[in-house]
Amino acid sequence: MSETFSFNVLPSFLKEALTEQGVSEPTDIQAKMIPEALQGQSLIARSQTGTGKTLAFLLPALAKIEKDKKGLQVVVLAPTQELAMQVVEVAKSLTKNEPIEVGSYIGGANIKRQVEKLKKQKPQLAIGTPGRLLELIEMKKLKLHEVQVVAVDEADRMMAEHSSWEATMQIAKRAGRDTQFLFVSATIPKDFAQQVADAAPFVVELQAEGGLVNTESVDHLFIRVDERDKIDVARRLIHAENIEKGIVFVNQLDKVSETAEKFSYKGIKTLALSSEQSKHEREHALKSFHKGETHILVATDVAARGLDVDDVTHIIQLDPPASPDSYLHRAGRTGRMGKSGSVITFIDRKDEYKLDKYRRDLKVKLEERILARGKLNSK
Protein backbone atom coordinates (compact mmCIF):
# COMPACT_ATOMS: atom_id res chain seq x y z
CA MET A 1 0.00 0.00 0.00
CA SER A 2 2.55 2.58 1.12
CA GLU A 3 4.89 1.97 -1.83
CA THR A 4 2.39 3.32 -4.31
CA PHE A 5 1.03 6.21 -2.28
CA SER A 6 1.47 9.66 -3.79
CA PHE A 7 0.13 13.09 -2.92
CA ASN A 8 -2.03 12.90 -6.06
CA VAL A 9 -4.94 11.51 -4.08
CA LEU A 10 -5.20 14.78 -2.16
CA PRO A 11 -7.45 17.70 -3.19
CA SER A 12 -5.77 19.88 -5.80
CA PHE A 13 -5.30 22.90 -3.50
CA LEU A 14 -3.15 20.77 -1.17
CA LYS A 15 -1.11 19.33 -4.04
CA GLU A 16 -0.46 22.85 -5.34
CA ALA A 17 0.57 24.12 -1.90
CA LEU A 18 2.98 21.19 -1.47
CA THR A 19 4.48 21.73 -4.92
CA GLU A 20 4.99 25.39 -4.11
CA GLN A 21 6.78 24.39 -0.90
CA GLY A 22 8.97 21.96 -2.83
CA VAL A 23 7.48 18.85 -1.21
CA SER A 24 7.07 16.16 -3.84
CA GLU A 25 7.69 12.78 -2.24
CA PRO A 26 5.87 11.59 0.87
CA THR A 27 8.03 10.51 3.81
CA ASP A 28 7.50 7.05 5.28
CA ILE A 29 5.06 8.24 7.97
CA GLN A 30 3.08 10.24 5.39
CA ALA A 31 2.87 7.28 3.01
CA LYS A 32 1.64 5.01 5.81
CA MET A 33 -0.69 7.41 7.54
CA ILE A 34 -2.38 9.54 4.89
CA PRO A 35 -4.14 6.78 2.88
CA GLU A 36 -5.49 5.18 6.09
CA ALA A 37 -6.55 8.55 7.45
CA LEU A 38 -8.30 9.49 4.21
CA GLN A 39 -10.38 6.32 4.57
CA GLY A 40 -11.53 7.49 7.99
CA GLN A 41 -9.46 5.14 10.14
CA SER A 42 -8.47 6.35 13.63
CA LEU A 43 -4.71 6.03 14.10
CA ILE A 44 -1.87 6.13 16.58
CA ALA A 45 1.25 6.79 14.54
CA ARG A 46 4.70 6.49 16.01
CA SER A 47 7.36 8.28 14.12
CA GLN A 48 10.78 9.48 15.08
CA THR A 49 11.49 13.14 15.17
CA GLY A 50 12.15 14.70 11.78
CA THR A 51 9.98 12.48 9.65
CA GLY A 52 7.22 14.86 8.59
CA LYS A 53 4.56 14.14 11.21
CA THR A 54 2.83 17.52 10.98
CA LEU A 55 1.92 17.04 7.32
CA ALA A 56 1.02 13.39 8.00
CA PHE A 57 -1.97 14.47 10.10
CA LEU A 58 -2.70 17.93 8.67
CA LEU A 59 -3.04 16.89 5.03
CA PRO A 60 -5.75 14.25 5.55
CA ALA A 61 -7.51 16.46 8.11
CA LEU A 62 -7.61 19.42 5.69
CA ALA A 63 -8.75 17.13 2.89
CA LYS A 64 -11.88 16.34 4.95
CA ILE A 65 -12.97 19.95 5.37
CA GLU A 66 -16.06 20.87 3.38
CA LYS A 67 -15.27 24.42 2.36
CA ASP A 68 -18.83 25.60 1.85
CA LYS A 69 -19.91 24.25 5.22
CA LYS A 70 -19.52 26.77 8.01
CA GLY A 71 -18.63 25.64 11.50
CA LEU A 72 -15.90 23.64 13.18
CA GLN A 73 -14.88 20.43 11.38
CA VAL A 74 -11.32 19.69 12.52
CA VAL A 75 -9.57 20.22 15.87
CA VAL A 76 -5.80 19.95 16.32
CA LEU A 77 -4.31 19.80 19.81
CA ALA A 78 -0.66 20.48 20.61
CA PRO A 79 1.09 20.29 23.99
CA THR A 80 2.74 23.74 24.00
CA GLN A 81 1.94 27.20 22.75
CA GLU A 82 5.01 27.24 20.51
CA LEU A 83 4.16 23.93 18.90
CA ALA A 84 0.56 24.99 18.35
CA MET A 85 1.77 28.17 16.64
CA GLN A 86 4.03 26.11 14.43
CA VAL A 87 1.11 23.94 13.33
CA VAL A 88 -0.94 27.09 12.70
CA GLU A 89 1.77 28.42 10.40
CA VAL A 90 1.90 25.16 8.43
CA ALA A 91 -1.91 25.02 8.18
CA LYS A 92 -2.08 28.62 6.97
CA SER A 93 0.60 28.01 4.36
CA LEU A 94 -1.37 25.02 3.02
CA THR A 95 -4.67 26.90 2.87
CA LYS A 96 -3.58 30.39 1.91
CA ASN A 97 -5.37 30.29 -1.46
CA GLU A 98 -8.45 28.61 -0.01
CA PRO A 99 -11.53 29.89 1.81
CA ILE A 100 -10.78 27.70 4.83
CA GLU A 101 -11.02 29.48 8.19
CA VAL A 102 -8.14 28.56 10.50
CA GLY A 103 -8.39 29.71 14.12
CA SER A 104 -5.66 29.51 16.76
CA TYR A 105 -6.53 29.22 20.45
CA ILE A 106 -3.39 29.31 22.51
CA GLY A 107 -3.26 29.28 26.29
CA GLY A 108 -1.04 32.30 26.78
CA ALA A 109 -3.11 34.61 24.58
CA ASN A 110 -5.97 36.86 25.69
CA ILE A 111 -9.18 34.82 25.92
CA LYS A 112 -11.44 37.89 25.61
CA ARG A 113 -9.93 38.68 22.26
CA GLN A 114 -10.40 35.08 21.13
CA VAL A 115 -14.05 35.18 22.19
CA GLU A 116 -14.62 38.48 20.33
CA LYS A 117 -13.10 37.01 17.20
CA LEU A 118 -15.28 33.91 17.49
CA LYS A 119 -18.40 36.08 17.49
CA LYS A 120 -17.40 37.42 14.09
CA GLN A 121 -15.88 34.37 12.50
CA LYS A 122 -16.21 30.67 13.29
CA PRO A 123 -13.23 28.51 12.34
CA GLN A 124 -13.52 25.35 10.27
CA LEU A 125 -10.14 24.25 11.64
CA ALA A 126 -9.25 25.06 15.26
CA ILE A 127 -5.67 24.60 16.45
CA GLY A 128 -4.61 25.14 20.02
CA THR A 129 -3.54 23.97 23.43
CA PRO A 130 -6.02 21.60 25.13
CA GLY A 131 -6.74 23.74 28.21
CA ARG A 132 -7.70 26.82 26.22
CA LEU A 133 -9.75 24.91 23.65
CA LEU A 134 -11.68 23.15 26.41
CA GLU A 135 -12.34 26.50 28.09
CA LEU A 136 -13.84 27.91 24.88
CA ILE A 137 -15.90 24.73 24.38
CA GLU A 138 -17.25 24.95 27.94
CA MET A 139 -18.15 28.61 27.36
CA LYS A 140 -20.04 27.33 24.30
CA LYS A 141 -17.98 29.56 22.03
CA LEU A 142 -16.70 26.56 20.06
CA LYS A 143 -19.13 23.77 19.17
CA LEU A 144 -17.98 20.24 18.53
CA HIS A 145 -21.13 18.64 17.11
CA GLU A 146 -19.89 18.74 13.50
CA VAL A 147 -16.26 17.88 14.16
CA GLN A 148 -15.06 15.04 11.96
CA VAL A 149 -11.38 14.82 12.92
CA VAL A 150 -9.49 15.40 16.16
CA ALA A 151 -5.69 15.28 15.78
CA VAL A 152 -3.32 15.18 18.75
CA ASP A 153 0.29 16.15 18.12
CA GLU A 154 3.05 14.78 20.40
CA ALA A 155 0.55 12.57 22.20
CA ASP A 156 3.25 11.17 24.49
CA ARG A 157 4.05 14.64 25.79
CA MET A 158 0.36 15.34 26.31
CA MET A 159 -0.03 12.19 28.38
CA ALA A 160 2.92 13.14 30.55
CA GLU A 161 1.11 16.33 31.58
CA HIS A 162 -1.87 15.44 33.67
CA SER A 163 -3.92 18.58 33.05
CA SER A 164 -3.27 18.62 29.29
CA TRP A 165 -4.24 14.97 28.98
CA GLU A 166 -7.41 15.45 31.02
CA ALA A 167 -8.44 18.34 28.79
CA THR A 168 -7.56 16.35 25.66
CA MET A 169 -9.74 13.41 26.76
CA GLN A 170 -12.58 15.77 27.70
CA ILE A 171 -12.51 17.27 24.21
CA ALA A 172 -12.28 13.81 22.65
CA LYS A 173 -15.32 12.56 24.58
CA ARG A 174 -17.36 15.61 23.69
CA ALA A 175 -16.54 15.19 20.02
CA GLY A 176 -18.23 11.79 20.17
CA ARG A 177 -17.40 8.26 19.13
CA ASP A 178 -17.94 8.76 15.41
CA THR A 179 -15.09 11.24 15.25
CA GLN A 180 -11.84 10.17 13.60
CA PHE A 181 -8.82 10.45 15.90
CA LEU A 182 -5.26 10.92 14.67
CA PHE A 183 -2.60 10.65 17.37
CA VAL A 184 1.04 11.21 16.42
CA SER A 185 3.83 10.57 18.81
CA ALA A 186 7.57 9.94 18.98
CA THR A 187 6.88 7.02 21.34
CA ILE A 188 3.66 5.13 21.96
CA PRO A 189 3.11 4.93 25.71
CA LYS A 190 2.14 1.58 27.21
CA ASP A 191 -1.64 0.89 27.19
CA PHE A 192 -2.19 3.89 24.94
CA ALA A 193 -5.06 2.22 23.08
CA GLN A 194 -6.82 1.44 26.40
CA GLN A 195 -6.26 4.97 27.65
CA VAL A 196 -8.06 6.43 24.64
CA ALA A 197 -10.65 3.64 24.24
CA ASP A 198 -13.40 5.66 25.95
CA ALA A 199 -13.22 8.29 23.26
CA ALA A 200 -11.72 6.36 20.36
CA PRO A 201 -12.72 2.70 20.52
CA PHE A 202 -11.06 1.50 17.30
CA VAL A 203 -7.54 2.70 16.78
CA VAL A 204 -4.90 1.21 14.49
CA GLU A 205 -1.20 1.56 15.39
CA LEU A 206 1.38 2.49 12.76
CA GLN A 207 5.15 2.86 12.91
CA ALA A 208 7.43 4.68 10.55
CA GLU A 209 11.11 4.55 9.77
CA GLY A 210 13.66 7.29 9.35
CA GLY A 211 14.57 10.52 11.05
CA LEU A 212 17.35 11.52 13.40
CA VAL A 213 20.06 14.00 13.01
CA ASN A 214 23.41 13.98 11.17
CA THR A 215 26.17 14.11 13.80
CA GLU A 216 29.01 12.81 11.66
CA SER A 217 29.76 15.75 9.42
CA VAL A 218 27.81 18.39 11.34
CA ASP A 219 28.84 20.13 14.57
CA HIS A 220 25.99 20.93 16.96
CA LEU A 221 26.91 23.95 19.05
CA PHE A 222 25.18 26.47 21.26
CA ILE A 223 25.95 29.94 22.57
CA ARG A 224 24.30 31.49 25.61
CA VAL A 225 22.79 34.80 24.50
CA ASP A 226 20.32 37.18 26.13
CA GLU A 227 17.19 37.74 24.06
CA ARG A 228 17.99 41.41 23.42
CA ASP A 229 21.52 40.68 22.12
CA LYS A 230 20.63 37.92 19.68
CA ILE A 231 20.70 39.90 16.43
CA ASP A 232 23.95 41.62 17.38
CA VAL A 233 25.64 38.35 18.36
CA ALA A 234 24.42 36.73 15.13
CA ARG A 235 25.97 39.57 13.13
CA ARG A 236 29.30 39.14 14.93
CA LEU A 237 29.14 35.39 14.43
CA ILE A 238 28.52 35.78 10.67
CA HIS A 239 31.66 37.95 10.47
CA ALA A 240 33.74 35.74 12.77
CA GLU A 241 32.96 32.60 10.77
CA ASN A 242 33.03 34.47 7.46
CA ILE A 243 29.75 32.83 6.44
CA GLU A 244 28.95 32.93 2.73
CA LYS A 245 26.09 30.45 2.76
CA GLY A 246 24.09 30.41 5.94
CA ILE A 247 20.49 30.28 7.08
CA VAL A 248 19.28 32.09 10.18
CA PHE A 249 16.08 30.65 11.66
CA VAL A 250 13.57 32.58 13.75
CA ASN A 251 10.36 31.24 15.29
CA GLN A 252 8.03 34.14 14.53
CA LEU A 253 6.97 35.42 11.16
CA ASP A 254 7.11 39.04 12.27
CA LYS A 255 10.79 38.69 13.21
CA VAL A 256 11.87 37.60 9.73
CA SER A 257 11.99 40.97 7.98
CA GLU A 258 13.15 42.85 11.09
CA THR A 259 16.16 40.52 11.44
CA ALA A 260 16.96 40.63 7.71
CA GLU A 261 16.78 44.42 7.67
CA LYS A 262 19.14 44.76 10.64
CA PHE A 263 21.68 42.45 9.01
CA SER A 264 21.47 44.30 5.70
CA TYR A 265 21.90 47.62 7.48
CA LYS A 266 25.18 46.26 8.90
CA GLY A 267 26.40 45.37 5.43
CA ILE A 268 25.60 41.63 5.40
CA LYS A 269 24.12 40.41 2.12
CA THR A 270 20.81 39.17 3.45
CA LEU A 271 17.33 38.34 2.18
CA ALA A 272 14.20 37.22 4.00
CA LEU A 273 12.31 34.05 3.16
CA SER A 274 8.82 33.85 4.63
CA SER A 275 5.51 32.16 3.94
CA GLU A 276 3.91 35.62 3.66
CA GLN A 277 5.93 36.50 0.58
CA SER A 278 4.64 35.99 -2.93
CA LYS A 279 5.94 33.02 -4.87
CA HIS A 280 7.92 35.46 -6.98
CA GLU A 281 9.68 37.02 -3.95
CA ARG A 282 10.56 33.61 -2.57
CA GLU A 283 11.95 32.45 -5.89
CA HIS A 284 14.04 35.60 -6.14
CA ALA A 285 15.49 35.06 -2.65
CA LEU A 286 16.34 31.43 -3.38
CA LYS A 287 17.91 32.19 -6.75
CA SER A 288 20.06 34.90 -5.28
CA PHE A 289 21.13 32.57 -2.45
CA HIS A 290 21.91 29.77 -4.92
CA LYS A 291 24.11 32.06 -6.97
CA GLY A 292 25.96 33.32 -3.92
CA GLU A 293 24.77 36.94 -4.35
CA THR A 294 23.02 36.60 -1.00
CA HIS A 295 25.06 35.15 1.88
CA ILE A 296 22.38 34.85 4.55
CA LEU A 297 18.73 33.83 4.34
CA VAL A 298 16.51 34.63 7.31
CA ALA A 299 13.61 32.16 7.46
CA THR A 300 10.93 30.41 9.50
CA ASP A 301 10.45 26.64 9.47
CA VAL A 302 7.59 26.75 7.00
CA ALA A 303 9.45 28.96 4.54
CA ALA A 304 12.39 26.56 4.63
CA ARG A 305 10.22 23.52 3.85
CA GLY A 306 11.14 23.13 0.24
CA LEU A 307 14.57 24.68 0.61
CA ASP A 308 16.99 22.52 -1.29
CA VAL A 309 20.34 24.26 -1.43
CA ASP A 310 23.65 22.44 -1.32
CA ASP A 311 26.77 23.85 0.33
CA VAL A 312 24.99 25.61 3.21
CA THR A 313 27.78 25.75 5.80
CA HIS A 314 26.01 27.27 8.81
CA ILE A 315 22.57 27.12 10.38
CA ILE A 316 22.07 29.73 13.10
CA GLN A 317 19.00 29.29 15.26
CA LEU A 318 18.29 32.74 16.58
CA ASP A 319 15.35 31.22 18.44
CA PRO A 320 15.71 27.61 19.58
CA PRO A 321 13.14 25.49 17.73
CA ALA A 322 9.81 24.67 19.34
CA SER A 323 10.30 20.93 18.91
CA PRO A 324 13.05 18.41 18.18
CA ASP A 325 11.29 17.85 14.84
CA SER A 326 11.90 21.40 13.91
CA TYR A 327 15.57 21.18 15.05
CA LEU A 328 16.07 18.28 12.68
CA HIS A 329 14.33 19.95 9.83
CA ARG A 330 16.59 22.98 10.20
CA ALA A 331 19.78 21.00 10.82
CA GLY A 332 19.07 18.92 7.72
CA ARG A 333 19.74 21.97 5.56
CA THR A 334 23.49 21.65 6.13
CA GLY A 335 26.04 18.84 6.00
CA ARG A 336 24.58 17.37 2.85
CA MET A 337 26.41 14.75 0.78
CA GLY A 338 28.93 14.29 3.58
CA LYS A 339 30.07 17.92 3.53
CA SER A 340 30.71 19.52 6.88
CA GLY A 341 28.44 22.07 8.51
CA SER A 342 27.61 23.72 11.82
CA VAL A 343 24.29 24.19 13.59
CA ILE A 344 24.60 26.95 16.17
CA THR A 345 21.70 27.50 18.55
CA PHE A 346 21.26 30.65 20.64
CA ILE A 347 20.04 29.82 24.12
CA ASP A 348 18.55 32.42 26.41
CA ARG A 349 18.07 31.62 30.11
CA LYS A 350 14.39 30.75 29.73
CA ASP A 351 15.21 28.20 27.02
CA GLU A 352 17.87 26.32 29.02
CA TYR A 353 15.55 23.30 29.45
CA LYS A 354 15.42 22.77 25.69
CA LEU A 355 19.09 21.76 25.60
CA ASP A 356 18.29 18.62 27.59
CA LYS A 357 15.31 17.90 25.39
CA TYR A 358 17.38 18.06 22.20
CA ARG A 359 20.12 15.93 23.74
CA ARG A 360 17.61 13.34 24.87
CA ASP A 361 15.33 13.19 21.84
CA LEU A 362 17.92 13.69 19.12
CA LYS A 363 20.87 11.91 20.71
CA VAL A 364 23.15 14.85 19.83
CA LYS A 365 26.07 16.19 21.82
CA LEU A 366 25.53 19.94 22.04
CA GLU A 367 28.77 21.74 22.79
CA GLU A 368 28.95 25.23 24.23
CA ARG A 369 30.93 27.92 22.41
CA ILE A 370 31.83 31.51 23.28
CA LEU A 371 32.19 34.33 20.81
CA ALA A 372 35.18 36.41 21.85
CA ARG A 373 37.60 38.71 20.02
CA GLY A 374 36.09 37.84 16.67
CA LYS A 375 36.46 34.08 17.12
CA LEU A 376 34.23 31.17 18.10
CA ASN A 377 36.01 29.48 21.01
CA SER A 378 35.38 26.37 23.07
CA LYS A 379 34.29 27.06 26.59
Secondary structure, 3 states (H helix, E strand, C coil): CHHHCCHHHCCHHHHHHHHHCCCCCCCHHHHHHHHHHHCCCEEEEECCCCCCHHHHHHHHHHHCCCCCCCCCCEEEECCCHHHHHHHHHHHHHHCCCCCCCEEEECCCCCHHHHHHHHHHCCCCEEEECHHHHHHHHHCCCCCCCCCCEEEECCHHHHHHCHHHHHHHHHHHHHHCCCCEEEEEECCCCCCHHHHHCCCCCCEEEEECCCCCCCCCCEEEEEEECCHHHHHHHHHHHHHHCCCCCEEEECCCHHHHHHHHHHHHHCCCCEEEECCCCCHHHHHHHHHHHHHCCCCEEEECCCCCCCCCCCCCCEEEECCCCCCHHHHHHHHCCCCHHHCCEEEEEEECHHHHHHHHHHHHHHCCCCEEEEEECCEEEEC
